[in-house]
């Protein structure tokens, strides 16, 4: 990309694709949906806020019970090259309330929380509580082991300054004509669950986001995605381990075989019918506050 479009080099960011695959992680492992290394003397987080038991429609039923949050991502620094951990920490933990939150039904999604820890300080370890029996389908990740991969990303088209877009538009068109590679699908942001890098997927710029506390720009911390690739992006983003022997990516995407489903959505997440949850953090504030957004694909 930087040979074709050197102007994009200042906008490049490193991302860590987690590549979750179904497994049996322990609290000592980085995982998606696995048990957490949680201190036995620290209460497990509960959600007492108003939330809904719904399927992404306007006919939502209020869920009144206080429920335990469920593990979403655990990432040890040893498995996270390039990820910025706060000083003194080497463990990132993300949980969420599996029930939907939000005023507008099309914005409703689980409510996440983030913890940064020093793993050596966590002893003894609390047993991760069971998932609420009535949690909405597709809102609790199936436990997965992760296979981290560092990639370099470039921003979505709407996050590139207009002047630069005008400058490179014709060259990108020629690249697509000669290679068949689309900037959005193949050359800019990686799909799937990932840490850092550029957020991918919705119509609109993320450059205007700012911290509600200090007003400074926020950074993309994590995307929890409902698919690892799609019918277009497989050409450059589908791992070789998941590719069919004959490289039939589109057929893999359209197939409902066990292998295809394992490659597309290993944690079996389908938030509010099929959307991604994005977490953004402020690195200027000492407590690194986190905001989240939901985008229905």
N, C-alpha and C positions, 0 to 999 in steps of 0.2 A: 504494500500500500504506500509506503513512504518513498518508494522509487517512482511509482505512478503519480502520487499526489503528495509531494514533500510539504505542501502547505498544511497538511493535516497533522504533521508530526507533533506540533505543540499541543494538540488536542488529544493525543493518545493517552490511554490509561491502561494499567494492568488490572486484569480481573482474574479471579480464581473460580473456575467452573468446578462444581463439586461432583458431578457425575454420580449421583446416587444409584446404587443397585441393591436390590432386596438382599437382606442378610440378617445376621443376629449380632449387632453391635452390643458392647457392654458400656458401662459408664466411663471406662478407660479409653474409649474409642471416639474419634470424630464420627458424626453420624447425621443423618436426617431421620427424625422420628424415633431415635433410640433413647435409652435411659440416660439421664443427666448425672453428672458428678455434682450432686447437690449436698450442701452441708447438713448434717443431721440436726444441728442446733439452730437452723434457720427455717422458719415456717415455709412450707410450699406455697407459692402464690395462688390465690383464689380470685375469681372474678365475681364481684358483687354488683357490678354495673348493670344497667338495663341491657338485655340482649334478647335476640330473637331466635326462634327455632323455625327457620323457613328455608325454602328452596330457591331463593332469588326472585320470588314474585312479591306482589304487593300484599298478598294474603298472609302476612306474618303473624305468628303467635308469640306473644311475650313469654320468655322463659324466666321464671321468677327465682329459680334456685341459685344459690351460690355454688359455683362449680370450680374444680381445680383446673388450672391451665395445663396444656399438654405440650410435651417437647416437640420442637420443630427442627432446630439445628443445634448441634454442638460441634465446635471446631477448636481443636488444640493448635497453638501457634506452630508446633512442630510439623503440622500438616498444612500450614497456611503460608507458604512463601509469598512475600509481597504484601500481605495484609497488615494494616496498621493497628496494632494492639496498644491500648493505653499503657503508660509506664507502670510496671509492677504487675501486669496481668499477662497470662498466656492461655486463657480459655474464654471463648465466646459462647454464650448460651442464649438461645432465642426460644421463647415459649409463646403460646397464644391461647386466648379463650376460644374454644372451637365454635362457639355460637356467634351469630352475626351481630354486628354493632353498626350503628349509623342511622341517621334520620331518613335519608332517601333510600328506597329499596335497592336501586341500582348501584349504590355505593356501599352497601352492607358487606362486611367481611369480618373475619376473626380479628380480635384485638391483641396485638403483640406486645411483649415485654422483652427487654434485653438485659443480660447480666454479663459483666466482665469479671473474671476471677483470676487468682493465682491458684493453679491446681494443687500445688503442694500444701496450701492452707486448708484444703477440704478433706477433713478426716475426723470422725468417721463419715460415711456417705449415707444419705437418706435414700430409702427405697422409693423409686419413682412411683407415684400413685397411679391406680388404674384410670383409664379413660372413662369419662362419663358415658353411661350406657346409651343415652339418647342423643349423643353428639351427632350433628348433621353428617350425612354421608359425604365423603370426599373432603372433610375438613380436618381429619386426623391422619397424618402421614404414616404409611406402613414403614416399620423400621428398615432403614437402609444403611449399608456401609458406603463410604464415599471414596472416590478416586480422584483427588484434586489435580487439576491441570491449569497451569498459568497460560493465559492468552493476552494478547494485546488487542485493545478495542479502540474504535473511533466513534464519535457521537452519532446519534440518530440525525437524520437530515435536518429536522427542525431545531436541533441544538447547535448547528453550525451557523456562524454569523452570516447574514444575508449577503454581504459583500463577497465573502469567500465562496458561498454557494454559487453566485453568479460566475465567479472566476473558474470554478472547477466543473461546472455542470456539463459543458460540452465534452470534456475529457472523460467524465464518468459515463456519458452516453456512448462514447466510442468503446470504452472498456466493456460495457454491457453488450454492445453489438458484436464485438470480436470474441468474447469469452462466454457470454450467456450469464455472467455473474452480475447480480443486482447488488447495488451498494447496501440497501437495507438488509436483504436476506443473507448475503454471503460475505460482505466485506466490512461491516461496521460493528454491530454489537452481537454478542453471542446470546443465543436463547438458553433457556433452562435455569435451574437454580444456581446462583453464583454469588460471590462476595466481591464487593468493589466494582471497579470498571464503570461503564455507562449503563444506565437503565435502558431497557428496550421495550418497545411495543405499543405505546399509546400515541394518539394524535395530539401533539402539543409539546411545547418546549419545557424542559426541566430546569433551564438556566435561571428562571425567575424565582425558584424556591429559596426560601431563607428561613433562618432559625426564628421561632416565635419569641425567644428570650432575648437574643442579642442582635438579631437582624442580619447576621452575616450568612454567607452562602452555606448550604448544607451539602454533604457528600453522600453518594449512594453507598449504603452499607450492605444491603442484601436484597436479592430478588428470590422469592419463593414461587416457583413457576408450576403451571399445570401441565407443561410438556417440555421435553428436552430438545425437540427439533420438530419441524413441520414439513409439509410437502415440498417446500422450496429450500429451506435452510439446510437440509441434510447434506447438500453437496459439499459444503465446507465445514459444517459444525458437527456432523454425526461422527462419533468416535469410530475408529477402525474396528475396535472390538465388537461394536454393535452392528456393523455393516454386513449385509448378506454377501455370500461369496461372489455372487454375480453383480454386486454393486447396484442392486435394484432398489435404490432408496425410495422412489415414489411408491413402489409396490409395498415396501415395508410400512410406509406411512399409512396407506389405505387399508392394510391388512388388520384384522382383529385377532391374529394369532397370538399365542402366549409370548413368543419371542418379540413380536412387534410391540405389544403392550408393555413388555418389560423395558424396551428401549425408549418408548415414547414417554412413559409416565411411571417410573419405578415406585415412587411413594404413593401412587394411586390418589393423588390430590386432584380435586375438582371443586375449588372454592366457588361457591355461589353459581354453580353451573359451568364453570370454566374460566377462571380469571387468575391473574397474578397479583401477589402482594409485594409491594416495594417498601423497604425501610430506608430512611435517610437519617443521618446523624449530624449533629453539630460538633465539630472538633475544636471550636473556639471556647465553648462553655466547659468548665471543669468537669461537670457530670455527664457530658456528651449526651444531651437529650436526643430522643429518637421520635420521629414522626413517620407515619405510614400512609400509603396510598393504595387503593385497589383499582385495578383496571380489568374490566370484563372483556375478554378476547372475542 
